[in-house]
C-alpha cells in the first residue's frame, strides 16, 4: 500500500496509461473499419479491448513474467489480419468467412500457446529464436508496423485500402510537425522531460488537430456497447486462413521471447523457465478470450523495451496502475467514447516515433552475430526477401494456391520463417570457423612468401 501513496508512481502510471492507450486504441478501430463493422460493434470491440488489455497487463505483472511489459494486442497479428483482409477481398472471400476462419485459427493458436506454457516448452522453443532470428524479427516487425503507422500519418485508410485513395496534405503536414516535436524532445531535452515525449505528442497532436482540422469522430457519439461473441464473424472453416492464423500464432511466440530476453539487462536477471511458462500461459488464455470476442490476439510488446529504456520506469507498480486505469477506461462508456475519438493520425504518429526504437533492438541482437562473406546469407536472405514481398501487390500472387496466399503475401511471416530455418538448420558457426582457418592459412602463406 505504501507504493500506492507515492506521487511519482501515479505520474509514472499515467505515462504507462498513455503508452498502453496509444498502442491499443487504433487497433480495434482499424480492424473494425477493415471488416466494415457497425459503429456499435466498433465501440464494443474498443471497450472490450480496453478491459481485456488492462486485465492482461495486471495478470502478467502479478502471476506471469512479473515485469513491466505491456501485454497487448499483438502487432504481428494485427498486421497479418489487415493484410489478409486485402487478400481475401481480392479472392472474393467474404469478410464474415474471413473473420470466422480467423476466430477458429486464433482459438487453436491459443490452445497451442497454453500447452507450450503448461509443459514448460518455452525455454526449448526460445533456443530456436537465436540472436540472428530475433534481429531479423525486430527489423521486419518494425518495417511492417511503420508501414501501417505511416499510412495513418498520411491520412490513408488502413486495411482494405481503395485504389483511388491519396495522401491528405493537411493531415500529413500536422503529423510530420508532431513527429519532429517528439524527436526533438527525445534528442535534445533531459531524460526527466523526454521520458514523457509520448504523452507530449498525444496532447499536442490532439489539440492541434482539433484546432486546425476539427474534431475527428471515429465512432458516432450515440454508439452503444452491444456485447456478442465472434464480432468479426461466426466460426468458419477456410483451411488456408486457419493455417495462416495457426502459423502466425506460433511465430507470435517470438514476441514473448523478444520482450523477455530484451529486458534481461534492464532487470539484471536472466529469464527463468517459470517466467517463460507463466507468461505463455497468460498470453494463451487472453488470446483465447480474444478469439471468442473477435479481438486481435495478445502477446508481450517488444516495443516496451524502448519505452523502458527511454522512460526508466521499470518498476511494476506504475505499470499496474496504468493497467488498472486502462481497464477502467473501458468500463465507463463516456470515457471510452471520449478517447475513441483520438485522431488516428495522431495515434499513428506517436507510435511511429515509439517504434523507431525497434531498429536499436534489432541491432543489439545482430551485434551478437559475427558476420562475414560466408554467413551473411543467414540474415540477408530473410530480410531482403521479406521487404520485397511487402511491396508486392496482391495480383502478383494470383497464380499461387489460394490456401497459402495469405502466408506467402505476408513478408513478415515469410521472413521470420526463413530466419528460423536458416539459423537452426545450417551450422553457420562451423562454416565461420572453417572460413577463419582458411583466412589465417592464407595470411601465413602470404607472409611466408614475403
PyMOL commands that set and color helices and strands:
alter all, ss='L'
color gray80, all
select helices_A, chain A and resi 2-5+7-34+39-63+75-91+95-118+122-128+131-153+169-188+191-194+197-212+239-251+253-262+264-267+273-293+303-311+316-331+333-340+344-355+358-366+377-391+394-397+402-408+411-425+428-449
alter helices_A, ss='H'
color red, helices_A
select strands_A, chain A and resi 71-73+298-300
alter strands_A, ss='S'
color yellow, strands_A
deselect
rebuild
show_as cartoon
